[in-house]
């Protein structure tokens, strides 16, 4: 084996180095008084470096085509690494608790391990490589969900996540076996060259799509989402909702377009059904929620449906629209979860939506920033969320068929519904009175930095066209 090929995997190699550095730093600083702050600063600095490495990485191939990375994959790695950086920044007040302070190093190591698995998913050129990357991302994620196993419903949420992840992995592996039987190979390029519309190949496609549907929490594979989001620690919920979802969405589109292009008439109709169900069912259930993290769980299911709109056409425009949507979704969703986290840890609040009644009277700045993030998620102009929805609608309509136009119409109607339930939170914060509103409190420096980064992204990504142009150029 030519081990020099590892130099073609620079982003993965540097992330492994980060994992080792954090592990050693955790052992060296064990027992010191300022361990958590030092580890947080170290992890954030390393993630900034990692973002730069991904930004300057070039497309490469290694190990006979098992590892294949593209410019578009490197752009998505930049976005997901930046999202992970925001998660680590906003997690600082939670990790300063007495029961989590000693386990800060474990948290950062698990986050880095999960991110490494996502890198491998997006840069795989072989189905087994993709499956291993998926498991590398899923197993540490289950540990993160169970991080607060002695508090609230963390253990229950982790159990449901593990059970559904195991089942979805089995379904996907079953589908991969069908694909191997139909094509005689598992290399993406080779499968695309010989795959045909046989019953065996169709079954493999359906099972593979179903397995990734669980990871993306698309309807009808979404049943684990609300309980897991509610039970997991808030920073982990934010990480699960944006970073994990973005990697799975990118990988699904890349494989459908690259491998299953000869079977487009099958998976397009699968997408039509799943998109309509995901957006509609999630919006209807979100209206009925009284717990904010469960509310954001159904919001994320709906957002996954919108992301899948970009996949319909299978074009370069669709890839650019998907990547841009994930970028905007990362900053908007993380802004919401940062506010939820600081209210929960420093404001003495809970994650009940009634806790935010009259929030503007005591914490007007946090209320304003959360409102901007909710407006972006709803697609209200001039925020970046409006442009991201426009691009995925345009990518879906580019397909040109009646059913594509119908799905876009359903998505547009559901955008109005989503506006209604996002405004329910805004109404509670600004208008709804409360006999015992949350007290006024001062956010820590990490929270202020995370909110500043997210708010800047919400505003800037919709104004500066160079951001979308950078993504579009990489998607060609």
C-alpha positions as CSV (number, residue, x, y, z in Angstrom):
1,X,0.0,0.0,0.0
2,X,1.2,3.5,-0.9
3,X,0.8,5.4,2.4
4,X,1.7,8.7,0.7
5,X,-1.9,8.7,-0.6
6,X,-2.9,9.9,2.9
7,X,-1.6,13.2,1.8
8,X,-4.5,13.4,-0.6
9,X,-6.8,13.3,2.4
10,X,-5.5,16.4,4.1
11,X,-8.9,17.6,5.7
12,X,-9.4,14.1,7.2
13,X,-5.8,13.8,8.3
14,X,-5.8,17.2,10.1
15,X,-9.1,16.3,11.8
16,X,-7.5,13.1,13.1
17,X,-4.6,15.3,14.4
18,X,-7.2,17.5,16.2
19,X,-8.8,14.5,17.8
20,X,-5.4,13.3,19.1
21,X,-4.4,16.8,20.3
22,X,-7.7,17.2,22.2
23,X,-7.4,13.7,23.7
24,X,-3.9,14.4,25.0
25,X,-4.7,17.9,26.2
26,X,-7.6,16.4,28.2
27,X,-5.3,13.9,29.9
28,X,-2.6,16.5,30.6
29,X,-4.9,19.1,32.1
30,X,-7.0,16.7,34.1
31,X,-7.6,18.1,37.6
32,X,-6.5,21.7,36.8
33,X,-8.9,24.5,37.8
34,X,-9.3,26.1,34.4
35,X,-9.4,22.9,32.3
36,X,-12.7,23.5,30.7
37,X,-11.9,27.1,29.5
38,X,-8.5,26.0,28.2
39,X,-10.0,23.1,26.3
40,X,-12.7,25.2,24.9
41,X,-10.2,27.8,23.6
42,X,-8.0,25.0,22.2
43,X,-10.8,23.3,20.4
44,X,-12.2,26.5,18.9
45,X,-8.7,27.5,17.7
46,X,-8.1,24.1,16.1
47,X,-11.5,24.2,14.4
48,X,-10.6,27.7,12.9
49,X,-7.5,26.1,11.5
50,X,-9.4,23.1,10.2
51,X,-11.9,25.5,8.4
52,X,-8.9,27.1,6.7
53,X,-7.5,23.7,5.7
54,X,-10.8,22.7,4.1
55,X,-11.1,26.0,2.4
56,X,-7.8,25.6,0.6
57,X,-8.0,21.8,0.0
58,X,-8.0,20.7,-3.6
59,X,-10.0,17.9,-5.2
60,X,-8.2,14.6,-4.9
61,X,-8.5,10.8,-5.2
62,X,-6.9,8.1,-3.1
63,X,-6.8,4.4,-2.7
64,X,-8.0,3.4,-6.1
65,X,-11.1,5.6,-6.1
66,X,-12.5,4.6,-2.6
67,X,-11.8,8.2,-1.5
68,X,-12.9,10.9,-4.0
69,X,-13.3,14.5,-2.9
70,X,-14.6,17.3,-5.0
71,X,-14.6,21.1,-4.8
72,X,-18.3,20.9,-3.8
73,X,-17.5,18.4,-1.0
74,X,-14.7,20.7,0.3
75,X,-17.1,23.6,0.4
76,X,-19.6,21.6,2.4
77,X,-16.7,20.6,4.8
78,X,-16.0,24.2,5.3
79,X,-19.6,24.9,6.2
80,X,-20.0,21.9,8.5
81,X,-16.7,22.7,10.3
82,X,-17.8,26.3,10.8
83,X,-21.1,25.0,12.2
84,X,-19.2,22.7,14.6
85,X,-17.1,25.7,15.7
86,X,-20.3,27.6,16.6
87,X,-21.6,24.6,18.5
88,X,-18.3,24.4,20.5
89,X,-18.5,28.1,21.3
90,X,-22.1,28.1,22.4
91,X,-21.6,24.9,24.4
92,X,-19.3,26.6,26.8
93,X,-21.9,27.7,29.5
94,X,-23.4,24.2,29.4
95,X,-19.9,22.6,29.9
96,X,-19.2,24.9,32.8
97,X,-21.8,23.0,34.9
98,X,-20.5,21.0,37.8
99,X,-21.7,17.7,36.3
100,X,-20.3,18.3,32.8
101,X,-17.1,20.2,33.6
102,X,-15.0,17.0,34.0
103,X,-16.3,15.6,30.7
104,X,-15.5,18.6,28.4
105,X,-12.7,16.7,26.8
106,X,-15.0,13.8,26.0
107,X,-17.5,16.1,24.4
108,X,-14.9,17.7,22.1
109,X,-13.4,14.3,21.2
110,X,-16.9,12.9,20.3
111,X,-17.7,16.0,18.2
112,X,-14.4,15.6,16.3
113,X,-15.1,11.9,15.7
114,X,-18.6,12.6,14.4
115,X,-17.3,15.3,12.1
116,X,-14.6,12.9,10.7
117,X,-17.3,10.4,9.9
118,X,-19.2,13.1,8.0
119,X,-16.1,14.0,6.0
120,X,-15.7,10.3,5.0
121,X,-19.4,10.1,3.9
122,X,-19.1,13.1,1.6
123,X,-15.7,12.0,0.1
124,X,-16.5,8.4,-0.5
125,X,-16.3,6.8,-3.9
126,X,-17.4,3.4,-2.7
127,X,-20.6,2.2,-0.9
128,X,-18.7,0.4,1.9
129,X,-16.6,3.5,2.5
130,X,-19.8,5.6,2.6
131,X,-21.4,3.1,5.1
132,X,-18.3,3.2,7.4
133,X,-18.3,7.0,7.3
134,X,-22.0,7.0,8.2
135,X,-21.4,4.7,11.2
136,X,-18.4,6.7,12.3
137,X,-20.7,9.7,12.5
138,X,-23.7,7.9,14.1
139,X,-22.0,6.0,17.0
140,X,-20.3,9.1,18.6
141,X,-23.5,11.0,18.0
142,X,-25.4,8.5,20.1
143,X,-22.9,9.1,22.9
144,X,-23.4,12.8,22.6
145,X,-27.2,12.5,22.8
146,X,-26.7,10.4,26.1
147,X,-24.2,12.9,27.5
148,X,-26.7,14.1,30.2
149,X,-27.9,10.5,30.9
150,X,-28.7,11.4,34.6
151,X,-30.7,14.5,33.8
152,X,-34.0,14.9,32.0
153,X,-34.7,12.5,29.1
154,X,-31.2,12.2,27.7
155,X,-30.9,8.4,28.2
156,X,-34.4,7.9,26.6
157,X,-33.5,10.1,23.6
158,X,-30.2,8.2,23.2
159,X,-32.0,4.8,23.3
160,X,-34.4,5.8,20.6
161,X,-31.6,7.3,18.5
162,X,-29.5,4.1,18.8
163,X,-32.5,1.8,17.9
164,X,-33.5,3.8,14.9
165,X,-29.9,4.3,13.8
166,X,-29.3,0.6,14.0
167,X,-32.4,-0.2,12.1
168,X,-31.7,2.4,9.4
169,X,-28.1,1.1,9.0
170,X,-29.4,-2.4,8.6
171,X,-31.9,-1.3,6.0
172,X,-29.2,0.6,4.1
173,X,-26.8,-2.3,4.2
174,X,-29.5,-4.5,2.9
175,X,-30.0,-2.1,0.0
176,X,-26.3,-2.0,-0.7
177,X,-26.3,-5.8,-1.0
178,X,-29.0,-5.5,-3.6
179,X,-27.0,-2.9,-5.5
180,X,-23.9,-5.2,-5.4
181,X,-26.0,-8.1,-6.7
182,X,-27.4,-6.0,-9.6
183,X,-24.1,-4.2,-10.6
184,X,-21.3,-6.6,-9.4
185,X,-19.4,-3.7,-7.9
186,X,-19.7,-1.1,-5.2
187,X,-17.6,1.7,-6.7
188,X,-19.8,4.6,-7.5
189,X,-18.5,5.2,-11.1
190,X,-18.7,1.5,-11.9
191,X,-22.2,1.1,-10.6
192,X,-23.3,4.1,-12.6
193,X,-21.9,2.6,-15.8
194,X,-23.7,-0.8,-15.5
195,X,-26.8,-0.2,-13.3
196,X,-30.2,-0.8,-15.1
197,X,-33.8,-0.5,-14.2
198,X,-34.1,-4.1,-13.0
199,X,-36.3,-5.1,-10.0
200,X,-33.1,-5.9,-8.0
201,X,-31.6,-2.4,-8.6
202,X,-34.9,-0.7,-7.8
203,X,-35.2,-2.6,-4.5
204,X,-31.6,-1.6,-3.7
205,X,-32.3,2.0,-4.5
206,X,-35.5,2.0,-2.3
207,X,-33.7,0.4,0.7
208,X,-30.7,2.7,0.4
209,X,-32.9,5.8,0.2
210,X,-34.9,4.6,3.2
211,X,-31.8,4.2,5.3
212,X,-30.7,7.7,4.5
213,X,-34.2,9.0,5.1
214,X,-33.9,7.9,8.7
215,X,-30.6,9.9,9.0
216,X,-32.3,13.0,7.5
217,X,-35.5,12.5,9.5
218,X,-37.7,12.7,6.5
219,X,-41.3,11.6,6.8
220,X,-42.2,8.7,7.3
221,X,-38.8,8.0,8.8
222,X,-39.0,10.8,11.4
223,X,-40.5,9.2,14.5
224,X,-37.3,9.3,16.5
225,X,-36.6,13.0,15.9
226,X,-38.7,14.8,18.5
227,X,-37.9,12.6,21.4
228,X,-34.2,12.6,20.6
229,X,-34.0,16.4,20.2
230,X,-35.9,16.9,23.4
231,X,-33.8,14.5,25.4
232,X,-30.3,15.5,24.1
233,X,-28.4,18.4,25.7
234,X,-29.3,21.6,23.8
235,X,-25.8,22.1,22.1
236,X,-26.0,18.5,20.9
237,X,-29.5,19.0,19.6
238,X,-28.2,22.0,17.6
239,X,-25.3,20.0,16.3
240,X,-27.6,17.1,15.3
241,X,-30.1,19.3,13.6
242,X,-27.7,21.2,11.3
243,X,-24.3,19.6,10.9
244,X,-25.4,16.0,10.7
245,X,-28.4,16.8,8.5
246,X,-26.2,18.9,6.1
247,X,-23.7,16.0,5.6
248,X,-26.5,13.4,5.0
249,X,-28.3,15.7,2.5
250,X,-25.1,16.4,0.5
251,X,-24.2,12.7,0.4
252,X,-27.7,11.7,-0.7
253,X,-27.7,14.1,-3.6
254,X,-24.2,13.2,-4.7
255,X,-25.0,9.5,-4.8
256,X,-28.4,9.9,-6.4
257,X,-27.0,12.1,-9.2
258,X,-23.7,10.3,-9.6
259,X,-24.7,6.6,-9.1
260,X,-28.4,6.4,-9.8
261,X,-28.7,8.8,-12.7
262,X,-29.9,6.0,-15.1
263,X,-32.8,5.4,-12.6
264,X,-33.9,9.0,-12.2
265,X,-37.5,8.3,-13.1
266,X,-37.7,6.1,-10.0
267,X,-36.0,8.2,-7.3
268,X,-37.6,11.5,-8.5
269,X,-41.1,10.1,-7.7
270,X,-39.7,8.9,-4.3
271,X,-38.5,12.5,-3.7
272,X,-41.9,14.0,-4.7
273,X,-43.7,11.9,-2.1
274,X,-41.2,12.3,0.7
275,X,-40.9,16.1,0.2
276,X,-44.6,16.7,0.3
277,X,-45.1,14.5,3.3
278,X,-42.1,15.9,5.2
279,X,-43.0,19.6,4.7
280,X,-46.7,19.2,5.3
281,X,-46.8,16.7,8.2
282,X,-43.9,18.5,10.0
283,X,-45.6,21.9,9.7
284,X,-48.9,20.5,11.1
285,X,-47.2,18.9,14.0
286,X,-45.1,21.9,14.8
287,X,-48.2,24.1,15.3
288,X,-49.2,21.8,18.2
289,X,-45.9,21.8,20.1
290,X,-45.5,23.4,23.6
291,X,-41.9,22.4,24.1
292,X,-39.4,24.5,22.2
293,X,-36.9,21.7,21.3
294,X,-39.7,19.4,20.1
295,X,-40.9,22.4,18.1
296,X,-37.5,22.8,16.5
297,X,-37.4,19.1,15.8
298,X,-40.5,19.3,13.6
299,X,-39.1,22.5,12.1
300,X,-35.9,20.6,11.1
301,X,-38.0,17.8,9.5
302,X,-39.8,20.5,7.4
303,X,-36.4,22.1,6.6
304,X,-35.1,18.7,5.4
305,X,-38.0,18.6,3.0
306,X,-37.1,22.0,1.6
307,X,-33.4,20.9,1.3
308,X,-34.6,17.8,-0.8
309,X,-36.2,20.2,-3.3
310,X,-32.8,20.9,-4.6
311,X,-32.2,17.3,-5.4
312,X,-35.1,16.9,-7.8
313,X,-33.4,18.3,-10.8
314,X,-30.1,16.6,-10.2
315,X,-28.2,19.5,-11.7
316,X,-25.3,21.7,-10.7
317,X,-27.8,24.4,-9.8
318,X,-29.4,22.0,-7.5
319,X,-26.1,21.1,-5.8
320,X,-25.4,24.9,-5.4
321,X,-28.9,25.5,-4.0
322,X,-28.6,22.6,-1.5
323,X,-25.2,23.7,-0.2
324,X,-26.3,27.3,0.1
325,X,-29.5,26.3,1.9
326,X,-27.4,24.2,4.4
327,X,-25.1,27.2,5.0
328,X,-28.0,29.6,5.8
329,X,-29.8,26.9,7.8
330,X,-26.7,26.4,9.9
331,X,-26.4,30.0,11.0
332,X,-30.2,30.5,11.5
333,X,-30.8,27.3,13.4
334,X,-27.7,27.7,15.6
335,X,-28.8,31.2,16.5
336,X,-32.0,29.8,17.9
337,X,-30.4,27.0,19.8
338,X,-27.8,29.3,21.2
339,X,-30.6,31.4,22.7
340,X,-32.3,28.3,24.0
341,X,-29.0,27.1,25.6
342,X,-28.2,30.3,27.3
343,X,-31.8,30.7,28.7
344,X,-31.6,27.1,30.0
345,X,-28.2,27.4,31.6
346,X,-27.9,31.0,32.7
347,X,-31.4,32.4,32.7
348,X,-32.9,29.7,35.0
349,X,-35.4,28.9,32.3
350,X,-36.7,25.7,30.8
351,X,-37.3,24.7,27.2
352,X,-41.1,25.1,27.5
353,X,-42.4,27.7,25.0
354,X,-44.5,29.3,27.8
355,X,-41.1,30.2,29.5
356,X,-40.6,32.8,26.7
357,X,-43.7,34.8,27.4
358,X,-42.8,38.4,27.9
359,X,-39.1,37.6,27.1
360,X,-38.7,41.0,25.4
361,X,-39.3,42.9,28.6
362,X,-36.4,41.4,30.4
363,X,-33.9,40.4,27.6
364,X,-34.6,42.6,24.5
365,X,-31.3,41.9,22.8
366,X,-31.7,38.1,22.9
367,X,-35.3,38.5,21.8
368,X,-34.3,40.5,18.8
369,X,-31.6,38.1,17.7
370,X,-33.9,35.1,18.1
371,X,-36.5,36.9,16.0
372,X,-34.1,37.5,13.2
373,X,-33.2,33.8,13.2
374,X,-36.8,32.7,13.2
375,X,-37.6,35.1,10.3
376,X,-34.7,33.6,8.3
377,X,-36.0,30.1,9.0
378,X,-39.4,31.2,7.8
379,X,-38.0,32.7,4.6
380,X,-39.0,36.3,5.3
381,X,-37.0,38.9,3.2
382,X,-34.5,40.4,3.3
383,X,-32.8,37.7,5.4
384,X,-30.7,34.9,3.9
385,X,-33.4,32.3,4.5
386,X,-35.6,33.9,1.8
387,X,-32.8,33.6,-0.8
388,X,-32.0,30.0,0.2
389,X,-35.7,29.0,-0.3
390,X,-35.8,30.9,-3.6
391,X,-32.8,28.9,-4.9
392,X,-34.2,25.5,-3.9
393,X,-37.5,26.4,-5.5
394,X,-35.7,27.5,-8.7
395,X,-33.6,24.3,-8.7
396,X,-36.8,22.1,-8.4
397,X,-38.7,24.0,-11.0
398,X,-35.8,23.6,-13.4
399,X,-36.8,20.0,-13.8
400,X,-39.8,21.2,-15.8
401,X,-42.4,18.5,-15.2
402,X,-45.9,18.9,-13.9
403,X,-45.1,17.1,-10.7
404,X,-42.0,19.2,-10.0
405,X,-44.2,22.3,-10.3
406,X,-46.8,20.7,-8.1
407,X,-44.3,20.0,-5.3
408,X,-42.9,23.5,-5.5
409,X,-46.5,24.8,-5.2
410,X,-47.1,22.7,-2.1
411,X,-43.8,23.9,-0.6
412,X,-44.8,27.5,-1.2
413,X,-48.2,27.0,0.5
414,X,-46.4,25.3,3.4
415,X,-44.1,28.3,3.7
416,X,-47.1,30.3,4.8
417,X,-47.9,27.7,7.4
418,X,-44.4,27.8,8.7
419,X,-44.5,31.5,9.0
420,X,-47.5,31.1,11.3
421,X,-45.9,28.8,13.8
422,X,-42.6,30.7,13.8
423,X,-44.6,33.9,14.6
424,X,-46.2,32.1,17.5
425,X,-42.8,32.3,19.3
426,X,-42.3,35.9,18.3
427,X,-45.8,36.7,19.6
428,X,-45.0,35.0,22.9
429,X,-41.7,37.0,23.3
430,X,-43.1,40.4,22.4
431,X,-46.8,40.4,23.1
432,X,-48.0,37.6,25.3
433,X,-47.9,38.7,29.0
434,X,-46.4,36.6,31.8
435,X,-46.9,36.8,35.5
436,X,-43.4,35.5,36.1
437,X,-41.2,36.3,33.1
438,X,-37.6,35.2,32.8
439,X,-35.3,37.4,34.8
440,X,-32.8,39.7,33.1
441,X,-29.4,38.1,32.8
442,X,-26.1,38.8,31.1
443,X,-24.9,36.3,28.5
444,X,-21.4,34.9,28.7
445,X,-18.7,35.8,26.1
446,X,-19.0,32.6,24.2
447,X,-22.8,33.0,23.7
448,X,-22.3,36.6,22.5
449,X,-19.7,35.5,20.0
450,X,-21.8,32.6,18.7
451,X,-24.8,34.9,18.3
452,X,-22.7,37.6,16.6
453,X,-21.4,35.0,14.1
454,X,-24.8,33.6,13.4
455,X,-26.5,37.0,13.1
456,X,-23.8,38.2,10.7
457,X,-24.4,35.2,8.6
458,X,-28.2,35.6,8.5
459,X,-27.7,39.2,7.3
460,X,-24.6,38.9,5.1
461,X,-25.3,35.7,3.3
462,X,-28.4,37.2,1.8
463,X,-26.7,40.4,0.8
464,X,-23.3,39.5,-0.6
465,X,-23.7,37.5,-3.8
466,X,-20.1,36.4,-3.7
467,X,-21.0,33.7,-1.1
468,X,-23.5,32.0,-3.4
469,X,-21.1,32.5,-6.4
470,X,-18.3,30.7,-4.5
471,X,-20.6,27.8,-3.9
472,X,-22.0,27.8,-7.4
473,X,-18.5,27.7,-8.9
474,X,-17.5,24.8,-6.8
475,X,-20.7,22.9,-7.8
476,X,-19.9,23.0,-11.6
